[in-house]
Amino acid sequence: MISLPPGTHVESSDRPYPLTLLLIEDDPGDAYLVQELLGATDAPPKIIWARSLADGLARLSPEVHCVLVDLSMPDATGLQAPQQVLARAPHAAVLVLTGLDDAQAGAAAVAAGAEDYLVKGEVTTRQLDRAIRYALERKHAVLARQRLLEAERVAEENARLEHGLLPVALLRTDDLEHHTRYIPGRQEALLAGDFYDTVQTPDGAVHIVIGDVSGHGPDEAALGVALRIAWRTLVLAGHTGTDMLRILDALLRQERNAPEIFTTICTVTIAPALDSARMWVVGHPPPLVMDGDAIDFVPGTPSGPPLGIFPDAEWPAIDVPLGRDWALLLYTDGLIEASMGSGLLGLEGLMRMVREHGGFDFDGIVNTITERRQIALNDDLALLLVRRRTGSAS
């Protein structure tokens, strides 16, 4: 038998190699036999030979598609070799080589996660080639199933988060139109810390909140859910304004997992007569108000710093008179920080976009962001539009 130097890359022909195989085998004769058998196949793989388990584990990489490992290694006994390979390279198909009297050990290796086992001295070129191809297909099927299960898990997490972050408005009046939209800034991302809600209290007042927890990920999303639920509870209990904001600030400080986490909020109370609004814009982008044909940002914003920054912060109210034909657009900073052309959309760009749609055409604004891709989001975005229906009484 020809002895191959350990670590040799065996290239059996000049054709390109569709797969890379790591052979962990201490016997040079058996290693040479495997090389000869695979060299006679239609598409010989590139073979990397390791003479010990330790050497083989060191040579594992994402480029290795298949591992052929001997159960009788000098530095491993029983199922140690295949188990360590499987733990180190879950992406690779693993086959085990056994002696003539080790068929039971080979079956045990398959039960432990190997794709198949082969008995030395009883394998032909065709059998070895087919075993490797089938092992690869089985591994691909297993990985595909794992990806599917992971996608289902993420979808379930998204559904739970959406239930908390994207609530159903508690509105009893028919005099208002109410539209909301949440647009993730990253594909397949979990919902982040943007949140909103709308509640009408028994006195007829309509309360709205939109907010954004700094950062991204499930922790921020969970914090956004906690703040939204706390806001709804406080509103239904009769709390508004600075009193409510101080409680939310204390909750944020208690629940956040890092002291640098802060939250911007805009909370609005529309009077029962639907002719005026009182706002607290807490470090948040200024809402847009349309009164008749006039469109402008709410002046005097923000009315104070974000929650979680200063323990003694003040948030004075901003009173906004509303006419008979009005609309309010609230949004998180993912909108004005979106890319448009060579720069960011910004407040001026937002104003232009709204005017181009002839006012607060909610579907038109959303389509501009999503369908026509004129704007590239760099962050998650929440939108909330409330509009007084034409002809509603004062």
ZIGILIN-V529061 format. One record per pair of residues at least 6 apart in sequence whose ideal C-beta (glycine too) atoms are under 7 Angstrom apart, sorted by the first residue. I is the first residue (numbers start at 1). GAP is how many residues later the second one is. D is the distance in Angstrom with one decimal. If there is no record, write none. Layout:
i->I gap->GAP d->D
i->I gap->GAP d->D
This chain:
i->1 gap->27 d->6.2
i->1 gap->28 d->3.7
i->1 gap->31 d->5.2
i->2 gap->30 d->5.2
i->3 gap->25 d->4.2
i->4 gap->6 d->6.9
i->4 gap->24 d->6.1
i->4 gap->27 d->5.7
i->4 gap->28 d->6.2
i->4 gap->45 d->5.6
i->6 gap->43 d->6.3
i->6 gap->44 d->6.6
i->6 gap->45 d->4.1
i->6 gap->49 d->6.5
i->7 gap->42 d->6.7
i->7 gap->43 d->6.8
i->8 gap->41 d->5.2
i->9 gap->37 d->6.2
i->9 gap->39 d->5.8
i->10 gap->25 d->5.0
i->10 gap->37 d->4.0
i->10 gap->39 d->6.7
i->11 gap->35 d->6.1
i->12 gap->23 d->6.9
i->12 gap->26 d->6.7
i->12 gap->27 d->3.4
i->12 gap->32 d->3.9
i->13 gap->31 d->5.5
i->15 gap->28 d->6.9
i->17 gap->27 d->6.8
i->17 gap->28 d->5.6
i->17 gap->29 d->4.2
i->18 gap->25 d->5.5
i->19 gap->26 d->4.8
i->19 gap->46 d->4.2
i->19 gap->47 d->6.3
i->20 gap->25 d->6.3
i->20 gap->26 d->4.8
i->20 gap->28 d->6.7
i->20 gap->43 d->5.4
i->20 gap->44 d->5.3
i->20 gap->45 d->5.6
i->21 gap->24 d->4.4
i->21 gap->26 d->5.2
i->21 gap->44 d->7.0
i->21 gap->45 d->4.8
i->21 gap->47 d->6.2
i->22 gap->26 d->4.9
i->22 gap->28 d->6.5
i->22 gap->34 d->6.2
i->22 gap->37 d->6.0
i->22 gap->38 d->6.6
i->22 gap->42 d->4.7
i->22 gap->45 d->4.8
i->23 gap->8 d->6.0
i->23 gap->11 d->5.8
i->23 gap->24 d->5.5
i->23 gap->25 d->6.9
i->23 gap->26 d->4.9
i->23 gap->27 d->7.0
i->23 gap->45 d->5.0
i->24 gap->26 d->4.9
i->24 gap->29 d->6.2
i->24 gap->32 d->3.6
i->24 gap->43 d->6.7
i->24 gap->45 d->4.2
i->24 gap->46 d->6.3
i->24 gap->49 d->6.9
i->24 gap->57 d->6.8
i->25 gap->6 d->4.6
i->25 gap->9 d->7.0
i->25 gap->24 d->6.9
i->25 gap->45 d->4.7
i->25 gap->72 d->6.8
i->26 gap->25 d->5.3
i->26 gap->26 d->6.4
i->26 gap->44 d->6.7
i->26 gap->47 d->5.8
i->26 gap->48 d->5.6
i->30 gap->90 d->6.1
i->31 gap->18 d->5.3
i->34 gap->34 d->6.6
i->35 gap->12 d->5.9
i->37 gap->86 d->6.9
i->37 gap->88 d->4.6
i->37 gap->91 d->5.0
i->38 gap->6 d->5.5
i->38 gap->7 d->6.0
i->38 gap->9 d->6.6
i->38 gap->90 d->6.5
i->38 gap->91 d->7.0
i->40 gap->85 d->4.6
i->41 gap->84 d->6.2
i->41 gap->88 d->4.5
i->48 gap->11 d->5.7
i->50 gap->6 d->3.6
i->50 gap->9 d->5.3
i->52 gap->21 d->6.5
i->52 gap->22 d->6.3
i->52 gap->23 d->5.2
i->53 gap->20 d->4.9
i->53 gap->22 d->5.0
i->53 gap->23 d->4.5
i->53 gap->28 d->5.1
i->53 gap->31 d->6.6
i->54 gap->21 d->5.7
i->56 gap->13 d->6.9
i->57 gap->27 d->6.3
i->57 gap->31 d->5.5
i->60 gap->28 d->5.3
i->60 gap->29 d->4.7
i->62 gap->29 d->6.5
i->64 gap->25 d->6.5
i->64 gap->28 d->5.4
i->65 gap->27 d->6.2
i->65 gap->28 d->6.8
i->65 gap->71 d->6.4
i->66 gap->26 d->6.1
i->66 gap->27 d->4.6
i->66 gap->66 d->5.6
i->66 gap->69 d->6.3
i->66 gap->70 d->6.1
i->67 gap->18 d->5.3
i->67 gap->22 d->6.5
i->67 gap->25 d->5.2
i->67 gap->27 d->4.9
i->68 gap->27 d->5.2
i->68 gap->29 d->6.3
i->69 gap->12 d->5.1
i->69 gap->13 d->5.7
i->69 gap->16 d->5.6
i->69 gap->25 d->6.6
i->69 gap->27 d->5.7
i->69 gap->28 d->6.9
i->70 gap->27 d->4.5
i->71 gap->10 d->6.3
i->71 gap->25 d->5.4
i->71 gap->26 d->6.7
i->71 gap->27 d->5.3
i->71 gap->31 d->6.0
i->71 gap->34 d->5.5
i->71 gap->38 d->6.6
i->72 gap->27 d->6.6
i->73 gap->8 d->5.2
i->79 gap->29 d->6.2
i->79 gap->30 d->5.8
i->79 gap->33 d->5.4
i->82 gap->12 d->5.9
i->82 gap->14 d->5.3
i->82 gap->27 d->4.7
i->82 gap->30 d->6.3
i->82 gap->32 d->5.0
i->83 gap->29 d->6.0
i->85 gap->9 d->5.5
i->86 gap->8 d->5.7
i->86 gap->27 d->4.7
i->91 gap->52 d->6.9
i->93 gap->22 d->5.0
i->93 gap->42 d->4.0
i->93 gap->43 d->4.9
i->93 gap->45 d->6.9
i->93 gap->46 d->3.9
i->94 gap->20 d->4.7
i->94 gap->21 d->5.9
i->95 gap->19 d->6.3
i->95 gap->20 d->5.8
i->95 gap->21 d->5.1
i->95 gap->22 d->6.7
i->95 gap->23 d->6.2
i->95 gap->36 d->6.2
i->95 gap->37 d->6.9
i->95 gap->40 d->5.4
i->96 gap->10 d->5.6
i->96 gap->13 d->4.4
i->96 gap->18 d->5.2
i->96 gap->21 d->4.6
i->97 gap->21 d->5.7
i->97 gap->23 d->5.7
i->98 gap->7 d->5.8
i->98 gap->8 d->4.2
i->98 gap->19 d->5.6
i->98 gap->21 d->5.6
i->98 gap->22 d->6.8
i->99 gap->21 d->5.9
i->100 gap->19 d->6.2
i->100 gap->21 d->6.3
i->103 gap->16 d->6.4
i->106 gap->11 d->2.9
i->107 gap->10 d->6.8
i->109 gap->8 d->5.7
i->110 gap->6 d->6.3
i->110 gap->7 d->5.9
i->115 gap->20 d->3.6
i->115 gap->23 d->5.2
i->115 gap->24 d->6.2
i->116 gap->15 d->5.4
i->116 gap->19 d->5.5
i->118 gap->10 d->6.7
i->118 gap->13 d->6.0
i->157 gap->33 d->6.1
i->158 gap->32 d->6.1
i->158 gap->33 d->6.5
i->161 gap->29 d->6.3
i->161 gap->30 d->4.4
i->161 gap->60 d->5.3
i->162 gap->29 d->6.4
i->164 gap->61 d->3.7
i->165 gap->17 d->6.9
i->165 gap->26 d->5.3
i->165 gap->30 d->5.2
i->165 gap->56 d->6.6
i->165 gap->59 d->6.0
i->165 gap->60 d->6.0
i->165 gap->63 d->6.9
i->166 gap->16 d->5.5
i->167 gap->30 d->5.4
i->169 gap->9 d->5.3
i->169 gap->29 d->3.8
i->170 gap->28 d->6.8
i->170 gap->29 d->4.6
i->170 gap->30 d->5.9
i->171 gap->7 d->6.0
i->171 gap->27 d->6.3
i->171 gap->29 d->5.1
i->172 gap->28 d->5.3
i->173 gap->27 d->6.4
i->175 gap->99 d->6.0
i->175 gap->213 d->6.4
i->175 gap->214 d->5.4
i->175 gap->217 d->3.8
i->176 gap->30 d->6.7
i->176 gap->210 d->5.7
i->176 gap->211 d->6.8
i->176 gap->212 d->6.1
i->176 gap->213 d->6.6
i->177 gap->209 d->6.9
i->177 gap->210 d->4.3
i->177 gap->212 d->6.0
i->178 gap->20 d->6.2
i->178 gap->208 d->5.4
i->179 gap->183 d->4.5
i->179 gap->206 d->4.4
i->180 gap->16 d->6.1
i->180 gap->203 d->6.6
i->180 gap->204 d->5.0
i->181 gap->185 d->5.3
i->181 gap->202 d->4.6
i->182 gap->9 d->6.8
i->182 gap->12 d->6.6
i->182 gap->200 d->5.3
i->183 gap->186 d->6.3
i->183 gap->187 d->6.3
i->183 gap->194 d->6.5
i->183 gap->198 d->4.5
i->184 gap->7 d->6.7
i->184 gap->196 d->5.5
i->185 gap->149 d->5.8
i->185 gap->192 d->4.2
i->185 gap->193 d->6.1
i->185 gap->194 d->4.6
i->185 gap->195 d->4.6
i->185 gap->196 d->6.6
i->190 gap->27 d->6.9
i->190 gap->28 d->5.7
i->190 gap->31 d->6.2
i->191 gap->30 d->5.1
i->192 gap->24 d->4.7
i->192 gap->25 d->6.9
i->192 gap->28 d->5.6
i->192 gap->29 d->5.8
i->192 gap->188 d->4.3
i->193 gap->19 d->6.1
i->193 gap->20 d->2.8
i->193 gap->22 d->6.4
i->193 gap->27 d->3.5
i->193 gap->28 d->5.8
i->193 gap->30 d->6.2
i->193 gap->31 d->4.2
i->194 gap->18 d->5.1
i->194 gap->30 d->6.6
i->194 gap->138 d->4.8
i->194 gap->186 d->5.0
i->194 gap->187 d->7.0
i->194 gap->188 d->4.0
i->195 gap->16 d->5.3
i->195 gap->29 d->4.1
i->195 gap->30 d->7.0
i->195 gap->32 d->6.5
i->195 gap->33 d->4.3
i->195 gap->187 d->6.9
i->196 gap->13 d->6.3
i->196 gap->14 d->4.3
i->196 gap->186 d->5.2
i->196 gap->188 d->5.0
i->197 gap->12 d->5.3
i->197 gap->31 d->5.2
i->197 gap->34 d->6.2
i->197 gap->35 d->5.5
i->198 gap->8 d->6.8
i->198 gap->10 d->5.1
i->199 gap->8 d->4.9
i->199 gap->33 d->5.7
i->199 gap->36 d->5.1
i->199 gap->37 d->6.6
i->200 gap->6 d->5.0
i->201 gap->6 d->6.6
i->201 gap->34 d->6.6
i->201 gap->35 d->6.9
i->203 gap->69 d->5.8
i->204 gap->68 d->3.2
i->205 gap->64 d->5.6
i->205 gap->65 d->6.5
i->205 gap->66 d->6.3
i->205 gap->67 d->5.3
i->206 gap->64 d->4.2
i->207 gap->28 d->4.8
i->207 gap->62 d->5.3
i->208 gap->59 d->6.9
i->208 gap->60 d->4.4
i->208 gap->122 d->6.7
i->208 gap->176 d->6.6
i->208 gap->178 d->6.5
i->209 gap->22 d->5.0
i->209 gap->56 d->6.3
i->209 gap->58 d->4.6
i->210 gap->56 d->5.3
i->210 gap->120 d->4.4
i->210 gap->122 d->6.5
i->210 gap->172 d->6.0
i->210 gap->174 d->5.4
i->211 gap->13 d->6.9
i->211 gap->16 d->6.3
i->211 gap->52 d->5.7
i->211 gap->53 d->6.3
i->211 gap->54 d->4.1
i->212 gap->51 d->6.7
i->212 gap->52 d->5.1
i->212 gap->120 d->4.4
i->212 gap->121 d->6.3
i->213 gap->7 d->4.5
i->213 gap->10 d->5.0
i->213 gap->11 d->4.8
i->213 gap->48 d->6.7
i->213 gap->50 d->4.9
i->214 gap->47 d->5.6
i->214 gap->48 d->5.2
i->214 gap->49 d->6.9
i->215 gap->46 d->6.2
i->219 gap->38 d->5.7
i->223 gap->32 d->5.7
i->223 gap->33 d->6.2
i->226 gap->25 d->6.7
i->226 gap->29 d->5.5
i->227 gap->21 d->6.0
i->227 gap->24 d->6.7
i->227 gap->25 d->6.6
i->227 gap->36 d->6.4
i->230 gap->18 d->6.1
i->230 gap->21 d->5.4
i->231 gap->17 d->6.5
i->234 gap->10 d->4.8
i->234 gap->13 d->6.1
i->239 gap->8 d->6.9
i->240 gap->29 d->5.7
i->241 gap->39 d->6.1
i->241 gap->76 d->6.1
i->242 gap->73 d->5.6
i->245 gap->35 d->6.3
i->245 gap->37 d->6.3
i->245 gap->62 d->7.0
i->245 gap->70 d->5.3
i->248 gap->59 d->5.9
i->249 gap->58 d->4.5
i->249 gap->59 d->6.5
i->252 gap->11 d->5.6
i->252 gap->55 d->5.0
i->252 gap->56 d->4.8
i->253 gap->55 d->6.1
i->256 gap->52 d->6.7
i->261 gap->47 d->6.2
i->262 gap->44 d->4.4
i->262 gap->45 d->6.3
i->262 gap->46 d->4.0
i->262 gap->47 d->5.5
i->263 gap->43 d->5.9
i->263 gap->44 d->4.6
i->263 gap->45 d->6.0
i->264 gap->18 d->6.1
i->264 gap->19 d->4.3
i->264 gap->20 d->4.1
i->264 gap->42 d->4.7
i->265 gap->17 d->4.4
i->265 gap->19 d->5.8
i->265 gap->42 d->6.3
i->266 gap->13 d->6.6
i->266 gap->15 d->5.0
i->266 gap->16 d->6.9
i->266 gap->18 d->4.2
i->266 gap->21 d->6.0
i->266 gap->64 d->5.6
i->267 gap->13 d->5.1
i->268 gap->9 d->5.4
i->268 gap->11 d->4.9
i->268 gap->60 d->6.9
i->269 gap->8 d->6.7
i->269 gap->9 d->4.9
i->270 gap->7 d->4.8
i->273 gap->121 d->6.2
i->274 gap->114 d->5.7
i->274 gap->118 d->6.9
i->275 gap->47 d->5.4
i->275 gap->119 d->6.0
i->276 gap->43 d->6.8
i->276 gap->44 d->6.7
i->276 gap->45 d->5.3
i->276 gap->46 d->5.5
i->277 gap->43 d->4.6
i->277 gap->45 d->5.9
i->278 gap->39 d->5.1
i->278 gap->41 d->5.5
i->279 gap->8 d->7.0
i->279 gap->19 d->6.4
i->279 gap->38 d->6.9
i->279 gap->39 d->4.5
i->279 gap->41 d->6.2
i->280 gap->23 d->5.8
i->280 gap->35 d->4.9
i->280 gap->37 d->6.0
i->281 gap->20 d->4.2
i->281 gap->21 d->4.4
i->281 gap->22 d->4.9
i->281 gap->37 d->6.4
i->282 gap->20 d->6.5
i->282 gap->22 d->5.5
i->282 gap->24 d->6.0
i->282 gap->25 d->6.1
i->282 gap->33 d->5.5
i->283 gap->19 d->5.2
i->283 gap->21 d->6.9
i->283 gap->22 d->5.1
i->283 gap->23 d->3.3
i->284 gap->18 d->6.0
i->285 gap->46 d->6.4
i->285 gap->48 d->5.3
i->285 gap->51 d->5.8
i->286 gap->11 d->4.2
i->286 gap->12 d->5.1
i->286 gap->15 d->3.8
i->287 gap->11 d->5.0
i->287 gap->41 d->5.6
i->287 gap->42 d->6.4
i->287 gap->43 d->4.9
i->288 gap->7 d->6.5
i->288 gap->9 d->5.9
i->288 gap->41 d->4.2
i->288 gap->66 d->6.4
i->289 gap->7 d->6.5
i->289 gap->9 d->5.7
i->289 gap->31 d->6.3
i->289 gap->37 d->6.8
i->289 gap->39 d->5.5
i->290 gap->36 d->6.2
i->290 gap->37 d->4.5
i->290 gap->69 d->5.7
i->290 gap->70 d->5.5
i->291 gap->31 d->6.4
i->291 gap->32 d->5.0
i->291 gap->35 d->4.9
i->292 gap->31 d->6.0
i->292 gap->33 d->5.6
i->295 gap->59 d->6.1
i->295 gap->60 d->6.6
i->295 gap->64 d->6.8
i->297 gap->50 d->6.7
i->298 gap->20 d->6.3
i->298 gap->22 d->5.9
i->300 gap->18 d->5.0
i->301 gap->17 d->6.7
i->303 gap->12 d->5.4
i->303 gap->13 d->5.2
i->303 gap->15 d->5.3
i->304 gap->9 d->5.5
i->304 gap->10 d->5.9
i->304 gap->11 d->3.6
i->304 gap->12 d->7.0
i->305 gap->8 d->5.3
i->324 gap->70 d->6.7
i->325 gap->63 d->6.6
i->325 gap->65 d->6.2
i->326 gap->62 d->5.3
i->327 gap->33 d->4.4
i->327 gap->58 d->6.4
i->327 gap->59 d->6.9
i->327 gap->60 d->3.8
i->328 gap->58 d->5.2
i->329 gap->31 d->5.7
i->329 gap->56 d->5.2
i->330 gap->54 d->4.5
i->331 gap->50 d->6.9
i->331 gap->51 d->6.8
i->331 gap->52 d->5.2
i->332 gap->49 d->5.9
i->332 gap->50 d->4.7
i->333 gap->46 d->6.8
i->334 gap->43 d->5.8
i->334 gap->45 d->3.8
i->334 gap->46 d->5.2
i->334 gap->47 d->3.5
i->335 gap->10 d->6.7
i->335 gap->15 d->6.4
i->335 gap->46 d->5.3
i->336 gap->8 d->7.0
i->336 gap->9 d->5.5
i->336 gap->10 d->5.5
i->336 gap->11 d->5.8
i->336 gap->14 d->5.7
i->337 gap->7 d->5.7
i->337 gap->41 d->5.7
i->337 gap->42 d->5.7
i->338 gap->6 d->6.7
i->338 gap->7 d->4.8
i->338 gap->37 d->4.6
i->338 gap->38 d->6.3
i->338 gap->39 d->5.0
i->338 gap->40 d->6.2
i->339 gap->36 d->7.0
i->339 gap->37 d->4.2
i->339 gap->39 d->6.1
i->340 gap->9 d->5.7
i->340 gap->34 d->6.7
i->340 gap->35 d->5.2
i->345 gap->30 d->6.1
i->353 gap->12 d->6.6
i->353 gap->15 d->6.2
i->354 gap->6 d->6.6
i->354 gap->11 d->6.9
i->357 gap->7 d->4.1
i->357 gap->8 d->6.1
i->360 gap->25 d->5.8
i->360 gap->27 d->6.4
i->362 gap->23 d->4.7
i->366 gap->17 d->6.9
i->368 gap->6 d->5.4
i->368 gap->7 d->6.4
i->369 gap->6 d->5.0
